[in-house]
Amino acid sequence: MLTQEIKDIHTNFSFSEQLYKRSFKDYYSPLCQFAFNILSDQDEAEEIVQNVFYKWWEKRESLEITQSIKSYLYKSVHNASLNRLKHENIKDNYKQYNATQIDNNPMYATENLHLKEMEMELYKAIESLPEQCRRVFKLSRFEELKYAEIANQLEISIKRVENPQIAGSVNVAYGKTSGLQIASLVNINANEISGAQISGLVNIANKVNKGFQLGLVNYADSSNSIPIGLFSFVRKGGYRRLEIGINEQAFINASLKTGVRRFYTIFQSGIWSQQTSKPIWSYGLGIGKSVFFKNNWNFDFQGTHAFVNNGNSLNTDNQLIKIHFIVEKKLSKSTSLAVGPVVNGFFEKKFQNNGKLISDFVPYDLKTYDLINNTVKTWIGFTASIRFFDVNGFGK
């Protein structure tokens, strides 16, 4: 019988549609039960088994199986089920850890300003997606519905739900793409995308019309959307500033701002110009938004977070939060002057031996907050800097 033949087949088998259908008929139900015994969730068990059969069909021409079909299927379902459990455990542990940190660390209250700004930009980008794509994305991402459930709720075929390009590691598209492009590592679109690129590492696109890019690093030759990540670069019409400045603390700062005018990231570093036995220096990140006015004027709203170090030490005990309100005036084709007030909050961890860092570093104390693990000193200062940018890139 064919069933017995399937059980005995090894690497010398030749794939056929009949073999595939018979394997599905013989093993689908037992595999679902096998996965259910691990996951204790019938829907997830069926999804795992369906994905295993789908991957087998997708890679049927190149897949090399070194054991029997039955062993291959059971091993694949077993590994996929354990990975699902591991993923859920990581999510649960992170939620518990995050809740603990928020309760015990006052830094999170201030950093929520940055997170809320990023969330607002992300939701704006999601709302700019095509209607059907946006509905599918929300149901999948936020309500965690499965493709079959989404198709049933929207009364569309499951093929339309699965229309987004999804890849394990690298996802490459050469034609125009509408919808989602998702990969765990890298997305590449060599033409034009109207939708969203979402990856764990890098997104690359020739032109982004609508939607957004969400990844650690984002690149686009041109973009009408918002890239959200640690580093984003848009070649044509992007926002880029190299800045050298000073503030009320006599701190000399250098920063790089890159992204788009509606949302850019900031990389910054600085050193205290006052002579001390141990130099005081800082490094950090931030986010910002710039609004262009006529007659070569800009207004910027920025939030930054930096670690302040004393001497050669490198630690996270002393942290400086700044909220900037900056007016920028173009001076020439590639330079501008930027000035404005800054609201400061300096967090110093209690019970550390760092000399006179607080008394030397903080120019004056507007108000002091005595928290559980930190002393927080606040003041209002200013910043003044010279900025360098691309020629003709000031008001785009």
C-alpha positions in Angstrom: 0.0 0.0 0.0 1.1 3.6 -0.6 0.8 4.4 3.1 3.4 1.7 3.9 5.6 2.9 1.1 5.5 6.4 2.5 6.7 5.2 5.9 9.6 3.3 4.3 10.8 6.1 1.9 14.1 7.7 2.6 16.3 10.1 0.6 16.0 8.3 -2.6 12.3 9.2 -3.0 11.1 11.4 -5.9 8.5 14.0 -4.9 5.1 13.7 -6.5 1.8 15.4 -5.8 0.3 12.0 -5.1 2.9 11.4 -2.4 2.3 14.8 -0.9 -1.5 14.4 -0.8 -1.3 10.9 0.7 1.2 12.1 3.4 -1.2 14.9 4.3 -4.1 12.5 4.5 -2.3 10.0 6.6 -0.4 12.3 9.0 -2.3 15.6 9.3 -4.6 14.5 12.2 -1.9 12.6 14.2 0.5 15.5 13.8 -2.2 17.9 15.1 -2.7 15.7 18.1 1.1 15.5 18.6 1.4 19.3 18.5 -1.6 19.8 20.8 0.1 17.5 23.4 3.0 20.1 23.4 1.1 23.3 23.1 -2.3 22.6 24.7 -3.9 24.8 22.1 -5.8 23.3 19.2 -5.6 26.3 16.9 -1.9 26.8 17.4 -1.4 23.1 16.8 -3.2 23.1 13.5 -1.3 26.2 12.4 2.0 24.6 13.2 1.1 21.5 11.2 -0.2 23.5 8.2 3.0 25.6 8.2 5.1 22.4 8.1 3.2 21.0 5.1 3.3 24.4 3.4 7.1 24.7 3.8 7.5 21.1 2.5 5.5 22.0 -0.6 7.3 25.3 -1.1 10.7 23.7 -1.0 9.8 20.5 -2.7 12.3 20.9 -5.5 15.3 21.6 -3.3 14.5 20.0 0.1 16.8 17.1 1.1 15.2 14.7 3.6 17.6 12.4 5.3 15.0 10.3 7.1 11.6 8.9 6.4 8.8 11.2 5.5 7.1 10.3 8.8 10.2 11.1 10.8 10.7 14.3 8.9 7.2 15.5 9.6 7.1 14.6 13.2 10.5 16.2 13.9 9.5 19.4 12.1 6.3 19.7 14.1 8.1 18.9 17.3 10.8 21.6 16.7 8.2 24.2 15.5 6.1 23.6 18.6 9.0 24.0 21.0 10.0 27.2 19.2 6.5 28.5 19.7 6.6 27.7 23.4 10.0 29.3 23.7 8.7 32.5 22.0 5.7 32.7 24.3 7.9 32.2 27.4 10.2 35.0 26.3 7.3 37.3 25.7 5.9 36.5 29.2 9.3 36.9 30.9 9.8 40.2 29.2 6.4 41.5 30.2 7.2 40.6 33.8 10.6 42.2 33.7 9.3 45.3 32.0 6.6 45.7 34.6 9.1 45.4 37.4 11.4 48.0 35.8 8.7 50.5 35.3 7.6 50.2 39.0 11.2 50.5 40.3 13.0 52.8 37.9 12.0 56.5 37.6 13.7 56.7 34.2 10.9 54.9 32.6 8.4 57.7 33.5 10.5 60.2 31.5 11.4 57.9 28.6 7.7 57.3 28.1 7.8 60.7 26.3 10.1 59.2 23.7 8.0 56.0 23.4 4.8 57.9 23.0 6.2 60.0 20.2 7.4 56.9 18.4 4.0 55.2 18.9 2.2 58.3 17.5 4.4 58.2 14.4 3.9 54.5 14.0 0.1 54.8 14.2 0.1 57.6 11.7 2.1 55.5 9.4 -0.3 52.5 9.8 -3.3 54.8 9.1 -1.7 55.8 5.8 -1.7 52.2 4.5 -4.3 51.1 1.9 -7.6 50.4 3.7 -7.7 46.6 3.3 -4.0 46.3 4.1 -4.4 48.4 7.2 -7.3 46.3 8.5 -5.4 43.0 7.9 -2.3 44.5 9.6 -4.2 45.6 12.7 -6.0 42.3 13.1 -2.8 40.4 12.7 -0.4 42.6 14.7 -2.6 44.0 17.5 -5.3 41.4 17.9 -3.0 38.5 17.0 -5.6 36.8 14.8 -4.6 34.0 12.5 -4.9 34.3 8.8 -8.0 32.1 8.6 -9.7 34.2 11.4 -8.9 37.4 9.5 -10.3 36.1 6.3 -13.5 35.0 8.0 -13.9 38.3 9.8 -13.3 40.4 6.7 -15.2 38.0 4.4 -12.3 37.7 2.0 -10.3 34.8 0.7 -7.4 33.6 2.8 -5.1 34.2 -0.2 -5.9 37.9 0.0 -4.9 37.9 3.7 -1.7 36.0 2.9 -0.9 38.4 0.0 1.8 40.2 2.1 5.3 39.0 1.3 6.6 37.2 4.3 10.0 35.5 4.5 12.1 33.9 7.2 15.3 35.8 6.9 15.6 37.8 3.6 12.7 39.1 1.6 13.5 40.4 -1.9 11.0 42.1 -4.3 11.8 43.4 -7.8 8.5 44.7 -8.9 6.0 47.2 -7.4 4.7 46.0 -4.1 1.4 46.9 -2.4 0.9 45.7 1.1 3.3 44.3 3.7 6.8 43.0 3.2 8.0 41.2 6.3 11.2 39.4 7.2 13.1 38.5 10.3 16.3 40.0 9.1 16.3 42.0 5.8 13.7 43.4 3.4 14.7 44.6 -0.1 12.5 46.2 -2.6 14.2 47.2 -5.8 11.2 49.1 -7.3 8.4 50.8 -5.4 6.4 49.9 -2.3 3.1 51.3 -1.2 2.6 49.7 2.3 5.0 48.7 5.0 8.4 47.1 5.3 8.9 45.4 8.7 12.1 43.6 9.6 14.2 42.8 12.6 17.4 44.3 11.1 17.4 46.2 7.8 14.8 47.6 5.3 15.9 48.8 1.8 13.6 50.3 -0.7 14.0 52.3 -3.9 10.9 54.3 -3.4 8.4 54.3 -0.5 5.0 55.8 -1.5 2.8 55.2 1.5 3.0 53.4 4.8 6.3 53.1 6.7 9.6 51.3 7.2 10.1 49.6 10.6 13.5 48.1 11.4 16.8 48.7 13.1 18.2 50.3 10.0 16.1 51.8 7.2 17.2 53.0 3.7 15.2 54.5 0.9 16.3 56.3 -2.2 13.2 58.5 -1.9 10.2 58.3 0.6 6.9 59.9 1.2 6.5 57.9 4.4 8.1 57.7 7.8 11.0 55.3 8.6 11.1 54.2 12.2 14.3 52.7 13.6 17.6 53.3 15.2 19.1 54.7 12.0 17.2 55.8 8.9 18.5 57.3 5.7 16.5 58.7 2.8 18.8 59.8 0.0 16.4 62.2 -1.8 14.6 64.7 0.3 15.6 63.1 3.6 16.5 65.1 6.8 20.1 65.2 7.7 22.0 67.5 10.1 25.6 67.4 11.4 25.6 69.7 14.5 28.3 71.3 16.7 27.1 73.3 19.6 27.4 74.5 23.2 25.0 74.8 26.1 24.6 76.6 29.5 26.8 73.9 31.1 29.7 74.8 28.8 29.3 71.4 27.3 30.6 71.0 23.8 28.3 68.7 21.9 28.3 67.0 18.5 25.3 65.2 17.0 24.0 63.6 13.9 20.4 63.7 12.9 19.0 61.5 10.2 15.6 60.4 8.9 12.8 62.5 7.5 11.5 65.9 8.7 8.5 64.3 10.4 10.6 61.9 12.4 14.3 61.7 12.8 16.8 60.0 15.1 19.7 61.7 16.9 23.1 60.3 17.8 24.9 62.6 20.2 28.1 62.9 22.3 29.6 65.7 24.3 32.4 66.7 26.7 32.5 69.3 29.5 34.9 72.1 28.5 35.7 73.0 32.1 39.1 71.8 33.4 38.6 68.9 35.9 40.8 66.1 37.2 38.5 63.6 35.5 36.8 64.7 32.3 33.0 64.6 32.2 31.6 63.3 29.0 28.3 61.9 27.6 26.8 59.9 24.8 23.2 59.1 23.9 20.3 59.0 21.5 17.2 61.0 20.8 14.3 61.6 18.4 12.9 64.8 16.8 10.5 66.4 14.5 11.1 69.5 12.4 8.6 72.0 11.0 9.6 74.2 8.0 8.5 77.8 7.8 8.9 80.2 4.9 12.0 82.5 4.6 14.4 79.8 5.7 13.2 79.2 9.2 12.6 75.9 11.0 11.2 74.9 14.4 12.4 71.6 15.9 11.0 69.6 18.9 13.5 67.1 20.2 13.9 64.7 23.1 17.3 63.2 24.0 18.6 60.8 26.6 22.3 60.5 27.4 24.6 58.7 29.9 27.0 61.0 31.7 30.4 59.5 32.7 33.2 60.8 34.9 36.7 59.9 33.8 37.4 56.7 32.1 34.4 54.9 33.6 31.5 53.7 31.4 28.3 53.2 33.3 24.6 53.9 33.3 24.3 55.4 36.8 24.1 59.1 35.7 21.5 59.9 33.0 20.5 63.2 31.5 17.1 63.8 29.9 16.6 66.9 27.7 13.6 68.3 25.9 14.6 70.9 23.2 12.6 73.7 21.6 14.8 74.9 18.8 14.5 77.7 16.2 16.8 77.2 13.2 17.7 79.9 10.7 19.4 79.1 7.4 22.7 81.0 7.0 24.0 79.7 3.6 23.5 76.9 1.2 24.7 74.3 3.6 24.8 75.9 7.1 22.3 77.1 9.7 22.2 78.5 13.2 20.1 76.7 15.8 19.2 78.2 19.2 16.5 77.6 21.9 15.6 76.7 25.4 16.1 73.2 26.9 14.3 71.6 29.9 16.8 69.3 31.7 16.5 66.5 34.2 19.7 64.9 35.6 19.3 61.5 37.3 22.1 60.4 39.6 22.0 57.0 41.3 22.3 57.2 45.0 25.2 55.7 47.0 27.8 56.0 44.3 31.3 57.5 44.7 31.7 59.9 41.8 33.3 62.9 43.5 31.6 66.2 42.9 29.8 65.3 39.7 26.4 66.7 40.7 27.7 70.0 42.1 30.1 70.5 39.2 27.9 69.4 36.4 24.5 71.0 37.2 24.6 74.8 36.7 21.8 75.5 39.2 19.0 73.6 40.8 15.4 74.6 39.8 13.9 71.7 41.7 15.2 68.5 43.3 13.3 65.2 43.5 14.4 62.6 45.9 13.3 59.2 44.5 13.9 55.6 45.8 17.1 55.0 43.8 17.9 58.3 42.3 18.3 62.0 43.0 16.9 64.1 40.2 17.9 67.7 39.7 16.1 69.9 37.1 16.8 73.2 35.4 16.1 75.2 32.3 19.0 75.9 30.0 19.7 76.7 26.3 21.5 75.4 23.3 23.3 77.2 20.5 24.8 75.4 17.5 26.0 75.5 13.9 24.4 72.9 11.7 25.6 71.5 8.4 23.3 69.9 5.8 23.0 68.9 2.1 22.9 71.7 -0.4 19.2 72.4 -1.1 18.2 70.2 1.8 17.1 72.8 4.3 13.4 73.1 3.6 12.5 69.8 2.0 
